[in-house]
Amino acid sequence: MSVLCITLLGVLVSDQAIKLLLHRLMQDEALALGPLGSVRMVVGRLWLRRGGGPCGSVVIWCCWVAAAVPLVIVSTLFPSSRAFAGLLLGGSLSHALENSLRGSITDYICLRFWPAFNLADLALAVGTIGMISELLVTMRAMVS
């Protein structure tokens, strides 16, 4: 369980620290990454809020808890998935926290060929791919 907690806290603290640092250092400026794109602050809305309907902090936190509980249960049943569950929980917690405090999500990596994203988004993607892979490998081993 400590792997899950360390990963969760690592993603949460790192993502929020990078955003705070970039807000203070860059403000409205951009740092060129050559032909790849740039590092700049891009404010966006959480997916739940993009539908246009009312979606307050209570709804966001209820959704987070509803997703977190099964992830923690799965990570206790399959210990090899704890790091991936930590990535998923840390990324989603960072988004929920930022959305509750600021009302939006700040992305900062802007590649020319991809929509803007941040460390929490990267953690969510890696955690999802890893969790699905772990579960498929485990299920395959159980069937064999």
C-alpha positions, 0 to 999 in steps of 0.5 A: 500500500505504501507504493500506492501512497508514495506514487499518489503523493509524488504525482500530486505534489510534483504536478502542483509544484510545477504549475506553481513554479511556472505561474511564478516564473513564466506568467504569460510568456512561453518557452520554445521547445524548438520544432516540438512546441512550447511550454506555456500556461494553458487554462482549460476546463475539467472534462466533467465541466465541458458539457456545460451543465452544472458541475460543482466541486461536490460532484467532482469529489463524489466522482473522484471517491467513486473511482478511488475506492474500486482502484484501491480495492483492485490494488489490494487484490493485485499488488503489482498494480499499486504503482499504476493505481497510485498514478491514476489516483494522483493525477485525478486528485491533482485535477480535482484539487486544482479544479476545486481551488481555481475552477480550472485546470492548467496545462503547460506542455504544448506540443505541435502535434498534440493537445496541451497537457500536464504531469497529471495527464501523463500520470493518468495515461501511464496509469491507465495503460499500466493498469489495463496491462497488469489486469490482462496479464493477471487474467491471462495467467489465471486462465492458463 
